[in-house]
Amino acid sequence: MPEGRVPLLASPVAPAREAARRRAVVAPFSLFLLASALLPLALFAFAAWQDWRGLIDETRARVGSSVDAIAEHALRVLKTQELAAAHVAERLKDAAALDPDALARTLAGETAALPDVEAIAILDAAGTVVGPPGPLPAGPGSLAERAFFRRLAAGDRVAIGGRIGGIDGPILVAVPRRDAQEAFAGAVVLALSPAGFRSFYRDTFPTRGSVGLIHREGAVLVREPEAPGSPLTMLPHSPFFDLIARRPRGVEQVATAVSGRTIELGYAQVGALPVYAFYAVPQEDLWAAWRERFARMSLYFAPAASLLAALAFFAWRSHGRLEETVAMRTGALSRAIEERDLLLREVHHRVKNNMQIISSMIRLQDRVGTAPSETVRRIHAMAMVHELAYAASGPVSEIDLAAYAERLCAALAAGDPRRGVRFALNLEPIRLDLERAMPFALILSEAATNACRHAYPDGVGVVEVVLRRTGEGIELRVHDEGRGFNPEVDGRGGFGLTLIRNLSLQLDAEYRYERDPGTRFVLTFPLATPTGSAGAA
């Protein structure tokens, strides 16, 4: 590599800086894409959670309003049966005086007039059924120990008894009977079928959960839907008893005493009766309802999420391509900046070298008294090298010697005032680095100028210039057919010859003058500078 040249290598800091810059851009963009994918999921999860809370609130509101309706319906039905029982009690104040057949007919007629009543029974003060027992157990004092009978004997105006005969048994609605002295004389008991309640519940509350009536003492009076094998009496530690002890109405989330399932339980007392309406919705039913709603929400969310994911994917790919494009252009810009810096350093180096050459020429010319026009000519020959280098499309560190020789000869021919000398060119395209092209240009300028001036005194003739490769070297020939200039033959020498001799040392070249015919200047030098060689300025 010529002395002073700077290799065009990328700085090791540049890739690290570029990688850091890319990380600084890619990391926030990656986080943005991740956020764009996660944010809709988070919003969807929040919406799903809000929907679940909304479903709970809706269920509790529905349970609260529904249990009020259940209590109102039960109150009307039970009050109606209470009035019917009171009417029967008024008609049959002296039931013992009636003939058994007449009593049976009377009770059958009253029962037929009440569509929801399965049977009507008359009890005496000892709790024994008078007349046809219907669904009630018969025998002396058979109902005396029943809770409803004891409450009536204690003075209650109406009493509700639990179902008789199992899951399909009737509910008992009883009122006291009074004798002429208004003393307790027994009871009138209506066996009320739960079918009417169930029909109403099925028609009014066809959705999830179970509804019904519970006695304050824990007896399940009616339940819809009725599960076979379900207990007719609540366990003593059931949370239901804690709820009604605190307040007569409410909606609470509790765990059942039997199965431990979590339910939303609404309850309300039926008037002043010891009966409570309830509406229970298991939480697994709410989960099932929420999953149905969630599935419907997903039908809208899934396409939107898929579209968003596709957009994020394409944005990422576009970002990657953009990053590659930016990286390529940044790299090209970095290389251009480095080439510019290199060019500036090379220009500085070449200007320095050229100034040294010019300074040396001026000092030598002062010693021999050369005309200033010769200095101008030689400087112009040097400037022409730079013009050709920077105007070429190839690397600025090399020039085409053939193009330079053609341009120089054209300039010499145009500068000849006689316009009679022309050049015959036989030039082979050869590229040479700029450092070594400069001494070649000055040598060619001196040889061609000497031929033009000394070969043809009359101003007419031809100067042949030949440039060609010879193996690993280059050969330059400047040949004229005239008298020419040969210092070895003519015994003349001057500044031009001194300049050629010094410049030849820089090229590691050999030169000679030949006569036969005319004068031939021959210069040969290697294409590449031999390792370790040094030129003299």
LUMGU-769225 format. One record per residue (C-alpha): z, y, x; chain. Coordinates in Angstrom, 2 decimals, padded with zeros to 5 digits. Layout:
N
DRENDO      pz      py      px kette
DRENDO       Z       Y       X     A
...
This chain:
537
DRENDO      pz      py      px kette
DRENDO  000.00  000.00  000.00     A
DRENDO -000.89  003.43  001.42     A
DRENDO  001.95  005.48  002.80     A
DRENDO  003.57  007.73  000.23     A
DRENDO  002.32  005.76 -002.79     A
DRENDO  004.91  004.96 -005.51     A
DRENDO  004.53  001.61 -007.34     A
DRENDO  004.17  001.78 -011.13     A
DRENDO  007.16 -000.33 -012.14     A
DRENDO  009.30 -000.01 -015.26     A
DRENDO  012.80  001.23 -014.60     A
DRENDO  015.46 -001.47 -015.15     A
DRENDO  017.44  001.08 -017.15     A
DRENDO  014.63  001.54 -019.68     A
DRENDO  014.80 -001.95 -021.29     A
DRENDO  018.59 -001.72 -021.60     A
DRENDO  018.29  001.74 -023.14     A
DRENDO  015.59  000.52 -025.53     A
DRENDO  017.66 -002.55 -026.48     A
DRENDO  020.68 -000.33 -027.15     A
DRENDO  018.54  001.99 -029.25     A
DRENDO  017.16 -000.92 -031.27     A
DRENDO  020.65 -002.28 -031.83     A
DRENDO  021.77  001.16 -032.94     A
DRENDO  018.94  001.18 -035.51     A
DRENDO  018.93 -002.49 -036.52     A
DRENDO  022.69 -002.83 -037.05     A
DRENDO  022.98 -000.07 -039.72     A
DRENDO  019.79 -001.25 -041.38     A
DRENDO  021.06 -004.84 -041.46     A
DRENDO  024.32 -003.63 -042.96     A
DRENDO  022.34 -001.64 -045.52     A
DRENDO  020.30 -004.69 -046.53     A
DRENDO  023.46 -006.82 -046.68     A
DRENDO  025.13 -004.19 -048.84     A
DRENDO  022.05 -003.97 -051.07     A
DRENDO  022.31 -007.74 -051.64     A
DRENDO  026.11 -007.94 -051.95     A
DRENDO  026.61 -004.82 -054.05     A
DRENDO  024.73 -006.20 -057.10     A
DRENDO  026.68 -009.45 -056.73     A
DRENDO  029.92 -007.50 -056.58     A
DRENDO  028.87 -005.44 -059.61     A
DRENDO  027.90 -008.60 -061.46     A
DRENDO  031.24 -010.22 -060.57     A
DRENDO  033.06 -007.08 -061.70     A
DRENDO  031.04 -007.04 -064.93     A
DRENDO  031.84 -010.73 -065.46     A
DRENDO  035.54 -010.06 -064.87     A
DRENDO  035.41 -007.09 -067.23     A
DRENDO  033.66 -009.27 -069.78     A
DRENDO  036.43 -011.86 -069.44     A
DRENDO  039.09 -009.19 -069.94     A
DRENDO  037.10 -007.83 -072.86     A
DRENDO  036.88 -011.32 -074.35     A
DRENDO  040.68 -011.68 -074.04     A
DRENDO  041.19 -008.31 -075.70     A
DRENDO  038.67 -009.13 -078.44     A
DRENDO  040.32 -012.50 -079.03     A
DRENDO  043.78 -010.99 -079.26     A
DRENDO  042.57 -008.32 -081.66     A
DRENDO  040.79 -010.95 -083.74     A
DRENDO  043.82 -013.23 -083.65     A
DRENDO  046.10 -010.37 -084.72     A
DRENDO  043.93 -009.35 -087.68     A
DRENDO  043.27 -012.96 -088.63     A
DRENDO  046.92 -013.97 -088.67     A
DRENDO  047.66 -011.03 -090.97     A
DRENDO  044.97 -012.28 -093.34     A
DRENDO  046.39 -015.82 -093.15     A
DRENDO  049.89 -014.55 -093.91     A
DRENDO  048.62 -012.45 -096.82     A
DRENDO  046.75 -015.41 -098.29     A
DRENDO  049.76 -017.72 -097.88     A
DRENDO  052.03 -015.14 -099.50     A
DRENDO  049.77 -014.89 -102.57     A
DRENDO  049.47 -018.65 -102.90     A
DRENDO  053.17 -019.36 -102.42     A
DRENDO  054.18 -016.52 -104.75     A
DRENDO  051.80 -017.91 -107.36     A
DRENDO  053.37 -021.37 -106.99     A
DRENDO  056.85 -019.82 -107.11     A
DRENDO  056.01 -018.15 -110.41     A
DRENDO  054.51 -021.38 -111.70     A
DRENDO  057.65 -023.31 -110.71     A
DRENDO  059.85 -020.64 -112.33     A
DRENDO  057.79 -020.94 -115.52     A
DRENDO  058.26 -024.72 -115.56     A
DRENDO  061.97 -024.29 -114.88     A
DRENDO  062.25 -021.93 -117.84     A
DRENDO  060.49 -024.35 -120.15     A
DRENDO  062.50 -027.34 -119.01     A
DRENDO  066.01 -025.95 -118.90     A
DRENDO  067.27 -028.98 -120.80     A
DRENDO  065.07 -031.64 -119.26     A
DRENDO  067.78 -034.30 -119.64     A
DRENDO  067.53 -033.99 -123.41     A
DRENDO  063.87 -034.78 -123.41     A
DRENDO  062.48 -038.17 -124.00     A
DRENDO  061.12 -039.57 -120.67     A
DRENDO  057.66 -039.93 -122.15     A
DRENDO  057.74 -036.40 -123.52     A
DRENDO  058.93 -035.10 -120.13     A
DRENDO  056.12 -036.97 -118.38     A
DRENDO  053.55 -035.51 -120.76     A
DRENDO  054.92 -032.02 -120.32     A
DRENDO  054.86 -032.28 -116.51     A
DRENDO  051.35 -033.76 -116.59     A
DRENDO  050.16 -030.84 -118.72     A
DRENDO  051.72 -028.27 -116.39     A
DRENDO  050.25 -030.05 -113.36     A
DRENDO  046.77 -030.04 -114.88     A
DRENDO  047.05 -026.29 -115.42     A
DRENDO  047.67 -025.74 -111.70     A
DRENDO  044.58 -026.88 -109.70     A
DRENDO  046.26 -026.90 -106.27     A
DRENDO  049.37 -028.77 -107.45     A
DRENDO  049.39 -032.55 -107.07     A
DRENDO  052.59 -033.15 -109.06     A
DRENDO  055.68 -031.49 -110.50     A
DRENDO  059.11 -033.10 -110.21     A
DRENDO  062.43 -032.25 -111.85     A
DRENDO  065.66 -032.72 -109.84     A
DRENDO  069.20 -032.74 -111.23     A
DRENDO  072.12 -031.10 -109.50     A
DRENDO  072.77 -034.26 -107.46     A
DRENDO  069.25 -034.27 -105.99     A
DRENDO  068.00 -037.20 -108.12     A
DRENDO  064.48 -037.13 -109.57     A
DRENDO  064.49 -036.87 -113.36     A
DRENDO  061.40 -038.33 -114.91     A
DRENDO  058.30 -039.45 -113.00     A
DRENDO  058.93 -038.87 -109.27     A
DRENDO  055.29 -038.45 -108.29     A
DRENDO  055.05 -038.19 -104.53     A
DRENDO  058.85 -037.67 -104.15     A
DRENDO  061.19 -040.52 -103.18     A
DRENDO  063.11 -041.88 -106.20     A
DRENDO  066.69 -042.98 -106.43     A
DRENDO  070.18 -041.47 -106.89     A
DRENDO  070.58 -038.39 -104.67     A
DRENDO  067.36 -039.13 -102.81     A
DRENDO  066.68 -035.43 -102.07     A
DRENDO  070.22 -034.15 -101.92     A
DRENDO  070.22 -033.93 -098.11     A
DRENDO  066.87 -032.22 -097.83     A
DRENDO  067.09 -028.76 -096.35     A
DRENDO  065.16 -027.05 -099.14     A
DRENDO  067.49 -028.57 -101.76     A
DRENDO  070.61 -027.45 -099.93     A
DRENDO  069.23 -023.89 -099.65     A
DRENDO  068.56 -023.81 -103.38     A
DRENDO  072.07 -025.11 -104.08     A
DRENDO  073.38 -022.39 -101.77     A
DRENDO  071.69 -019.75 -103.90     A
DRENDO  068.17 -019.19 -102.49     A
DRENDO  065.65 -018.05 -105.08     A
DRENDO  062.85 -020.16 -103.65     A
DRENDO  062.62 -022.79 -100.93     A
DRENDO  059.72 -024.27 -099.02     A
DRENDO  059.88 -027.86 -097.89     A
DRENDO  057.94 -029.72 -095.29     A
DRENDO  055.18 -032.14 -096.15     A
DRENDO  056.07 -035.40 -097.81     A
DRENDO  054.23 -038.61 -096.92     A
DRENDO  052.70 -037.75 -093.56     A
DRENDO  049.68 -035.77 -092.49     A
DRENDO  048.02 -035.74 -095.91     A
DRENDO  051.28 -035.21 -097.84     A
DRENDO  051.88 -032.16 -100.03     A
DRENDO  053.91 -029.05 -099.30     A
DRENDO  056.99 -028.59 -101.45     A
DRENDO  057.61 -025.31 -103.29     A
DRENDO  060.96 -025.41 -105.14     A
DRENDO  062.95 -023.05 -107.36     A
DRENDO  066.43 -023.66 -108.75     A
DRENDO  067.17 -024.77 -112.31     A
DRENDO  070.06 -023.07 -114.15     A
DRENDO  072.15 -024.32 -117.08     A
DRENDO  073.41 -022.17 -119.93     A
DRENDO  076.21 -020.86 -117.76     A
DRENDO  073.66 -020.01 -114.99     A
DRENDO  075.14 -022.67 -112.76     A
DRENDO  072.94 -024.65 -110.40     A
DRENDO  071.51 -027.56 -112.39     A
DRENDO  068.89 -028.89 -110.02     A
DRENDO  065.39 -027.83 -109.03     A
DRENDO  061.76 -027.74 -110.06     A
DRENDO  059.59 -028.96 -107.19     A
DRENDO  055.82 -028.39 -106.98     A
DRENDO  053.93 -030.73 -104.63     A
DRENDO  051.26 -028.35 -103.37     A
DRENDO  048.15 -029.89 -101.77     A
DRENDO  047.27 -028.43 -098.33     A
DRENDO  043.54 -028.92 -099.10     A
DRENDO  043.25 -025.44 -100.63     A
DRENDO  044.65 -023.84 -097.51     A
DRENDO  042.35 -025.85 -095.27     A
DRENDO  039.29 -024.96 -097.31     A
DRENDO  040.17 -021.29 -097.10     A
DRENDO  040.70 -021.54 -093.34     A
DRENDO  037.44 -023.36 -092.78     A
DRENDO  035.50 -020.79 -094.82     A
DRENDO  037.21 -017.73 -093.38     A
DRENDO  037.89 -018.77 -089.75     A
DRENDO  035.08 -021.14 -088.77     A
DRENDO  035.31 -020.27 -085.07     A
DRENDO  037.42 -021.59 -082.22     A
DRENDO  041.13 -022.28 -082.38     A
DRENDO  043.51 -023.60 -085.02     A
DRENDO  045.22 -021.84 -087.92     A
DRENDO  047.98 -022.81 -090.29     A
DRENDO  051.52 -022.32 -091.54     A
DRENDO  054.82 -023.27 -089.86     A
DRENDO  058.27 -023.35 -091.40     A
DRENDO  060.94 -021.42 -089.58     A
DRENDO  062.76 -024.67 -088.93     A
DRENDO  059.70 -026.10 -087.11     A
DRENDO  057.95 -028.11 -089.82     A
DRENDO  054.15 -027.78 -089.71     A
DRENDO  053.19 -027.09 -093.33     A
DRENDO  049.41 -026.98 -092.84     A
DRENDO  047.07 -026.93 -089.84     A
DRENDO  043.29 -026.61 -089.61     A
DRENDO  041.76 -028.46 -087.95     A
DRENDO  044.26 -031.25 -088.35     A
DRENDO  044.28 -033.57 -085.36     A
DRENDO  045.17 -037.19 -086.23     A
DRENDO  048.48 -038.13 -084.68     A
DRENDO  049.60 -034.54 -084.17     A
DRENDO  053.33 -033.97 -084.80     A
DRENDO  054.47 -032.55 -088.13     A
DRENDO  057.55 -031.01 -086.56     A
DRENDO  057.61 -028.69 -083.54     A
DRENDO  059.78 -029.54 -080.58     A
DRENDO  063.10 -027.67 -080.36     A
DRENDO  062.11 -026.06 -077.05     A
DRENDO  058.76 -024.82 -078.31     A
DRENDO  058.04 -021.20 -077.28     A
DRENDO  057.34 -020.50 -080.96     A
DRENDO  061.06 -020.31 -081.70     A
DRENDO  061.58 -017.77 -078.90     A
DRENDO  058.77 -015.61 -080.26     A
DRENDO  060.01 -015.46 -083.88     A
DRENDO  063.53 -014.81 -082.62     A
DRENDO  062.34 -011.62 -080.88     A
DRENDO  060.10 -010.19 -083.62     A
DRENDO  058.43 -011.40 -086.84     A
DRENDO  054.86 -010.67 -085.72     A
DRENDO  052.92 -010.63 -082.44     A
DRENDO  050.16 -012.01 -080.21     A
DRENDO  051.28 -013.72 -077.01     A
DRENDO  049.92 -016.02 -074.32     A
DRENDO  052.11 -019.11 -074.19     A
DRENDO  052.08 -022.70 -072.94     A
DRENDO  052.47 -025.35 -075.62     A
DRENDO  055.54 -027.56 -075.47     A
DRENDO  053.62 -030.82 -076.05     A
DRENDO  050.50 -030.61 -073.84     A
DRENDO  051.36 -027.60 -071.69     A
DRENDO  047.99 -025.98 -072.52     A
DRENDO  047.80 -022.20 -072.35     A
DRENDO  046.96 -020.61 -075.69     A
DRENDO  046.61 -017.17 -077.18     A
DRENDO  049.06 -017.42 -080.10     A
DRENDO  049.21 -014.97 -082.97     A
DRENDO  051.93 -015.31 -085.59     A
DRENDO  053.20 -013.33 -088.60     A
DRENDO  055.96 -013.99 -091.16     A
DRENDO  054.76 -014.62 -094.71     A
DRENDO  056.59 -011.88 -096.60     A
DRENDO  060.32 -012.65 -096.66     A
DRENDO  059.74 -016.38 -096.82     A
DRENDO  060.86 -018.68 -093.97     A
DRENDO  057.22 -019.38 -093.31     A
DRENDO  054.98 -018.06 -090.50     A
DRENDO  051.20 -017.93 -090.35     A
DRENDO  049.75 -018.76 -086.93     A
DRENDO  046.39 -018.58 -085.19     A
DRENDO  046.18 -020.37 -081.82     A
DRENDO  043.14 -020.19 -079.49     A
DRENDO  043.28 -022.50 -076.41     A
DRENDO  042.31 -020.77 -073.19     A
DRENDO  039.78 -023.51 -072.39     A
DRENDO  037.98 -022.47 -075.58     A
DRENDO  037.91 -018.90 -074.28     A
DRENDO  036.54 -020.15 -070.98     A
DRENDO  033.83 -022.03 -072.85     A
DRENDO  032.96 -018.91 -074.86     A
DRENDO  032.96 -016.80 -071.70     A
DRENDO  030.69 -019.27 -069.90     A
DRENDO  028.21 -018.99 -072.76     A
DRENDO  028.29 -015.21 -072.47     A
DRENDO  028.09 -015.47 -068.69     A
DRENDO  025.00 -017.66 -069.00     A
DRENDO  023.36 -015.07 -071.23     A
DRENDO  024.24 -012.32 -068.76     A
DRENDO  022.79 -014.40 -065.94     A
DRENDO  019.46 -014.58 -067.77     A
DRENDO  019.16 -010.84 -067.21     A
DRENDO  020.85 -010.69 -063.84     A
DRENDO  019.08 -013.59 -062.11     A
DRENDO  015.54 -012.10 -062.29     A
DRENDO  016.84 -008.68 -061.23     A
DRENDO  018.82 -010.22 -058.36     A
DRENDO  015.81 -012.30 -057.32     A
DRENDO  013.58 -009.23 -057.37     A
DRENDO  016.14 -007.29 -055.36     A
DRENDO  016.44 -010.13 -052.83     A
DRENDO  012.63 -010.25 -052.54     A
DRENDO  012.51 -006.48 -052.04     A
DRENDO  015.24 -006.74 -049.41     A
DRENDO  013.34 -009.53 -047.67     A
DRENDO  010.09 -007.57 -047.62     A
DRENDO  011.98 -004.45 -046.53     A
DRENDO  013.46 -006.45 -043.67     A
DRENDO  010.05 -007.78 -042.66     A
DRENDO  008.53 -004.30 -042.92     A
DRENDO  011.42 -002.96 -040.91     A
DRENDO  010.82 -005.64 -038.27     A
DRENDO  007.13 -004.76 -038.07     A
DRENDO  008.02 -001.07 -037.95     A
DRENDO  010.50 -001.76 -035.18     A
DRENDO  007.84 -003.66 -033.25     A
DRENDO  005.39 -000.80 -033.73     A
DRENDO  008.01  001.75 -032.70     A
DRENDO  008.95 -000.42 -029.71     A
DRENDO  005.29 -000.71 -028.67     A
DRENDO  004.72  003.01 -029.03     A
DRENDO  008.00  003.79 -027.30     A
DRENDO  007.02  001.47 -024.48     A
DRENDO  003.60  003.07 -024.26     A
DRENDO  005.20  006.50 -024.26     A
DRENDO  007.67  005.40 -021.56     A
DRENDO  004.83  004.04 -019.48     A
DRENDO  002.87  007.23 -020.01     A
DRENDO  005.86  009.28 -018.89     A
DRENDO  006.32  007.07 -015.85     A
DRENDO  002.60  007.33 -015.07     A
DRENDO  002.85  011.08 -015.45     A
DRENDO  005.82  011.16 -013.07     A
DRENDO  003.92  008.90 -010.69     A
DRENDO  000.85  011.10 -010.96     A
DRENDO  002.90  014.19 -010.23     A
DRENDO  004.43  012.53 -007.19     A
DRENDO  001.02  011.36 -006.01     A
DRENDO -000.49  014.80 -006.59     A
DRENDO  002.36  016.33 -004.67     A
DRENDO  001.86  013.83 -001.86     A
DRENDO -001.91  014.34 -001.78     A
DRENDO -001.63  018.10 -001.86     A
DRENDO  000.81  017.86  001.02     A
DRENDO -001.59  015.62  002.98     A
DRENDO -004.58  017.81  002.16     A
DRENDO -002.71  020.90  003.20     A
DRENDO -001.90  019.20  006.51     A
DRENDO -005.59  018.31  006.96     A
DRENDO -006.67  021.84  006.09     A
DRENDO -004.03  023.30  008.40     A
DRENDO -005.19  021.03  011.24     A
DRENDO -008.85  021.97  010.63     A
DRENDO -008.06  025.65  010.65     A
DRENDO -006.14  025.38  013.92     A
DRENDO -008.98  023.42  015.52     A
DRENDO -011.62  025.77  014.17     A
DRENDO -009.73  028.76  015.57     A
DRENDO -009.89  027.18  019.02     A
DRENDO -013.67  026.62  018.88     A
DRENDO -014.58  029.69  016.85     A
DRENDO -016.08  027.93  013.82     A
DRENDO -017.36  030.16  011.02     A
DRENDO -015.15  030.50  007.91     A
DRENDO -018.01  029.17  005.76     A
DRENDO -017.61  025.82  007.47     A
DRENDO -013.96  025.73  006.47     A
DRENDO -014.96  026.52  002.89     A
DRENDO -017.55  023.73  002.93     A
DRENDO -015.06  021.16  004.16     A
DRENDO -012.41  022.25  001.65     A
DRENDO -015.03  022.01 -001.08     A
DRENDO -015.81  018.45  000.04     A
DRENDO -012.11  017.59 -000.26     A
DRENDO -011.82  019.25 -003.68     A
DRENDO -014.80  017.25 -004.90     A
DRENDO -012.83  014.04 -004.23     A
DRENDO -010.04  015.17 -006.60     A
DRENDO -012.49  016.37 -009.24     A
DRENDO -014.18  012.97 -009.24     A
DRENDO -010.85  011.10 -009.31     A
DRENDO -009.40  013.00 -012.28     A
DRENDO -012.67  013.07 -014.21     A
DRENDO -013.16  009.28 -013.93     A
DRENDO -012.09  006.83 -016.68     A
DRENDO -010.51  004.41 -014.21     A
DRENDO -007.27  004.67 -012.25     A
DRENDO -006.69  008.12 -010.78     A
DRENDO -005.57  006.49 -007.52     A
DRENDO -009.14  005.32 -006.76     A
DRENDO -012.63  006.86 -006.67     A
DRENDO -016.15  005.44 -006.66     A
DRENDO -017.62  006.19 -003.20     A
DRENDO -021.19  005.89 -004.51     A
DRENDO -020.55  008.50 -007.21     A
DRENDO -018.95  010.78 -004.65     A
DRENDO -021.83  010.41 -002.16     A
DRENDO -024.34  011.19 -004.90     A
DRENDO -022.46  014.31 -005.96     A
DRENDO -021.93  015.52 -002.38     A
DRENDO -025.58  015.07 -001.42     A
DRENDO -026.64  016.91 -004.57     A
DRENDO -024.31  019.80 -003.65     A
DRENDO -025.66  019.92 -000.06     A
DRENDO -029.26  019.91 -001.27     A
DRENDO -028.53  022.68 -003.76     A
DRENDO -026.75  024.72 -001.09     A
DRENDO -029.66  024.54  001.38     A
DRENDO -031.37  027.99  001.22     A
DRENDO -034.70  026.48  002.24     A
DRENDO -034.58  023.83 -000.49     A
DRENDO -036.84  021.61  001.58     A
DRENDO -034.56  018.75  002.58     A
DRENDO -034.00  015.98  000.05     A
DRENDO -031.82  012.90  000.11     A
DRENDO -032.88  009.29 -000.43     A
DRENDO -029.84  007.42 -001.70     A
DRENDO -029.19  003.69 -001.59     A
DRENDO -025.63  003.42 -002.79     A
DRENDO -023.59  000.36 -003.81     A
DRENDO -020.65  001.08 -006.17     A
DRENDO -017.46  000.66 -004.15     A
DRENDO -013.99  001.79 -005.23     A
DRENDO -011.56  003.00 -002.57     A
DRENDO -008.02  004.29 -002.86     A
DRENDO -007.70  008.05 -002.84     A
DRENDO -005.74  008.19  000.43     A
DRENDO -008.59  006.60  002.39     A
DRENDO -011.37  008.20  000.34     A
DRENDO -010.45  011.65  001.66     A
DRENDO -011.32  010.99  005.35     A
DRENDO -014.45  009.12  004.23     A
DRENDO -015.54  012.19  002.24     A
DRENDO -015.07  014.53  005.18     A
DRENDO -016.93  012.17  007.55     A
DRENDO -019.85  011.86  005.09     A
DRENDO -019.90  015.65  004.65     A
DRENDO -020.06  016.23  008.42     A
DRENDO -022.75  013.57  009.03     A
DRENDO -024.96  014.72  006.12     A
DRENDO -024.55  018.40  007.02     A
DRENDO -025.51  017.73  010.68     A
DRENDO -028.60  015.79  009.53     A
DRENDO -029.71  018.62  007.22     A
DRENDO -029.24  021.27  009.91     A
DRENDO -030.53  019.58  013.05     A
DRENDO -033.17  017.01  011.96     A
DRENDO -035.77  019.27  010.43     A
DRENDO -036.10  022.74  011.99     A
DRENDO -038.96  023.60  009.64     A
DRENDO -036.74  022.83  006.62     A
DRENDO -038.71  019.93  005.15     A
DRENDO -037.73  016.29  005.37     A
DRENDO -035.78  013.33  003.99     A
DRENDO -032.24  012.20  004.82     A
DRENDO -031.46  008.62  003.85     A
DRENDO -027.89  007.75  002.89     A
DRENDO -026.96  004.08  002.61     A
DRENDO -023.59  002.74  001.38     A
DRENDO -022.97 -001.00  001.17     A
DRENDO -020.42 -003.77  001.60     A
DRENDO -020.42 -005.93  004.72     A
DRENDO -018.09 -008.85  004.08     A
DRENDO -014.57 -007.35  003.97     A
DRENDO -015.80 -003.97  005.19     A
DRENDO -017.88 -000.96  004.21     A
DRENDO -020.87  000.46  006.06     A
DRENDO -022.17  004.03  005.77     A
DRENDO -025.55  005.04  007.23     A
DRENDO -026.94  008.58  007.39     A
DRENDO -030.50  008.41  008.79     A
DRENDO -033.10  011.08  009.31     A
DRENDO -036.68  010.93  010.66     A
DRENDO -036.48  014.19  012.52     A
DRENDO -034.99  015.39  015.72     A
DRENDO -031.45  014.83  014.45     A
DRENDO -028.14  015.34  016.13     A
DRENDO -026.81  012.85  018.73     A
DRENDO -024.06  014.19  020.93     A
DRENDO -024.14  011.11  023.18     A
DRENDO -027.89  011.59  023.81     A
DRENDO -028.10  015.36  023.55     A
DRENDO -024.86  015.97  025.42     A
DRENDO -023.63  018.28  022.66     A
DRENDO -020.35  018.01  020.82     A
DRENDO -018.14  020.31  018.84     A
DRENDO -015.59  020.62  016.10     A
DRENDO -017.49  018.37  013.68     A
DRENDO -017.53  015.49  016.15     A
DRENDO -013.82  015.99  016.88     A
DRENDO -013.10  015.90  013.16     A
DRENDO -015.14  012.69  012.72     A
DRENDO -013.34  011.07  015.63     A
DRENDO -009.87  011.89  014.23     A
DRENDO -010.76  010.88  010.67     A
DRENDO -012.22  007.59  011.90     A
DRENDO -008.82  006.74  013.33     A
DRENDO -007.29  007.18  009.89     A
DRENDO -009.80  004.70  008.43     A
DRENDO -009.47  002.30  011.36     A
DRENDO -013.27  002.78  011.55     A
DRENDO -015.93  002.52  014.19     A
DRENDO -018.91  004.86  014.35     A
DRENDO -021.99  005.37  016.50     A
DRENDO -025.19  007.40  016.73     A
DRENDO -028.54  005.69  017.14     A
DRENDO -031.99  007.14  018.01     A
DRENDO -035.17  005.21  017.09     A
DRENDO -036.72  006.84  015.26     A
DRENDO -034.85  010.01  014.41     A
DRENDO -031.08  009.84  014.35     A
DRENDO -028.93  007.31  012.53     A
DRENDO -025.18  007.76  012.08     A
DRENDO -023.43  004.42  011.38     A
DRENDO -019.79  004.18  010.22     A
DRENDO -018.05  000.83  009.52     A
DRENDO -014.47  000.40  008.36     A
DRENDO -012.41 -002.23  006.51     A
DRENDO -012.18 -002.11  002.73     A
DRENDO -008.40 -002.41  002.89     A
DRENDO -006.13 -000.78  005.44     A
DRENDO -005.00 -003.38  008.02     A
DRENDO -001.26 -004.02  007.95     A
DRENDO  000.55 -001.91  010.54     A
DRENDO -002.33  000.48  011.15     A
DRENDO -001.63  004.19  011.17     A
DRENDO -003.98  007.09  011.10     A
DRENDO -003.80  010.32  012.95     A
DRENDO -004.04  013.55  011.10     A
